[in-house]
């Protein structure tokens, strides 16, 4: 289960960051999830709140704020910024799964809508980021 593994990594990282920041009890964790992660948000939240939050007393009752960061690309050839609509035009579920697993494969399926180049970078929408931890004893911004 992809969501459970991500949730477990978030909780472990949050506890480690809280220790480093001198936070004794974590009250709130802000998480950004890139759209290319293709996680099921409700299952991810369930994994965080029901499965893992009881694993460590410092995160018992913590509020998890999860936001999705949409995908964005920047063309290296012409400088055009583009995003989700070009990815949705791929339409092929196998291709979208491949892009999810190896985001660099987007170059094989997506082209800049302005110049047609496959030479672009993924500027946002990848990964899972622990943005902020709040709690008793301090705050940690990552």
C-alpha positions in Angstrom: 0.0 0.0 0.0 1.7 3.2 -1.3 -0.2 5.5 1.0 0.7 3.6 4.2 4.4 3.6 3.3 4.3 7.4 2.6 2.4 8.0 5.8 4.9 6.0 7.8 7.8 8.0 6.3 6.1 11.3 7.1 5.5 10.3 10.8 9.1 9.0 11.2 10.5 12.2 9.6 8.2 14.4 11.7 9.2 12.7 14.9 12.9 13.1 14.0 12.4 16.8 13.0 10.5 17.4 16.3 13.4 15.9 18.3 15.8 18.2 16.4 13.7 21.2 17.1 13.0 20.4 20.8 9.3 19.8 20.3 8.1 17.4 23.0 4.5 16.8 21.6 3.5 17.4 18.0 0.2 19.2 17.6 0.1 19.8 13.8 1.9 18.6 10.8 1.6 20.3 7.4 2.3 18.1 4.4 2.5 18.9 0.7 1.9 16.0 -1.7 2.8 16.4 -5.3 0.1 15.4 -7.8 2.6 13.1 -9.6 2.6 10.9 -6.4 -0.9 9.8 -7.4 -1.9 8.9 -3.9 -5.5 8.4 -2.7 -5.8 11.4 -0.3 -8.4 9.8 1.9 -6.4 6.6 2.3 -3.3 8.7 3.0 -5.2 10.7 5.7 -6.6 7.5 7.2 -3.1 6.0 7.3 -1.8 9.1 9.1 -4.6 9.5 11.6 -5.8 6.0 12.3 -2.9 3.7 11.7 0.3 5.7 12.5 -0.7 8.5 14.9 -1.0 6.0 17.7 2.5 4.6 17.1 4.3 7.3 19.0 2.9 9.2 22.0 4.3 12.5 20.6 2.0 12.3 17.6 -1.2 11.1 19.4 -4.0 13.4 18.4 -1.9 15.3 15.9 -3.7 17.4 13.2 -2.5 16.5 9.8 -2.9 19.2 7.1 -2.4 17.7 3.7 -2.4 19.8 0.6 -1.9 18.7 -3.0 0.7 20.5 -5.1 -0.4 20.5 -8.8 2.1 19.5 -11.5 3.9 22.2 -13.4 6.5 21.9 -16.2 8.9 24.5 -17.6 10.1 24.2 -21.2 13.8 24.6 -21.5 13.6 25.5 -25.2 11.1 28.4 -25.1 10.5 29.1 -21.4 6.7 28.3 -21.5 5.2 27.1 -18.2 2.5 24.4 -18.6 0.9 21.8 -16.4 -1.9 19.4 -15.7 -3.8 19.8 -19.0 -0.8 18.6 -21.0 -0.4 15.6 -18.7 -4.1 14.8 -18.9 -3.8 14.8 -22.7 -1.6 11.7 -22.4 -4.8 9.8 -21.6 -3.1 6.4 -21.5 -3.3 4.9 -18.0 -0.2 2.8 -18.6 1.8 6.0 -19.5 0.4 7.9 -16.5 1.5 5.1 -14.2 4.9 5.1 -15.8 5.2 8.8 -15.2 4.1 8.3 -11.6 6.8 5.7 -11.0 9.5 7.5 -12.9 8.5 11.2 -13.5 11.3 11.6 -16.0 9.3 9.4 -18.4 7.0 12.4 -18.9 9.5 13.5 -21.6 8.4 10.5 -23.7 4.7 11.4 -23.6 4.4 15.1 -23.0 5.5 18.0 -25.3 5.5 21.7 -24.7 2.2 23.1 -26.0 4.0 26.2 -27.4 7.0 24.8 -29.3 6.5 21.0 -29.2 9.8 20.3 -27.4 10.1 17.3 -25.1 12.9 19.3 -23.3 11.3 20.5 -20.1 11.7 20.2 -16.4 9.2 19.2 -13.7 9.1 22.4 -11.6 6.5 21.2 -9.0 4.2 18.4 -8.2 6.7 15.7 -7.2 7.3 14.0 -3.9 6.0 14.5 -0.4 7.2 17.4 1.7 7.0 17.9 5.4 6.4 21.6 5.4 5.8 22.5 9.0 5.6 20.9 12.4 4.0 22.7 15.3 3.9 21.5 18.9 4.7 22.0 22.5 8.1 23.4 22.8 8.5 25.0 19.4 7.9 24.9 15.7 9.9 23.4 12.8 9.8 24.7 9.3 11.4 22.4 6.8 
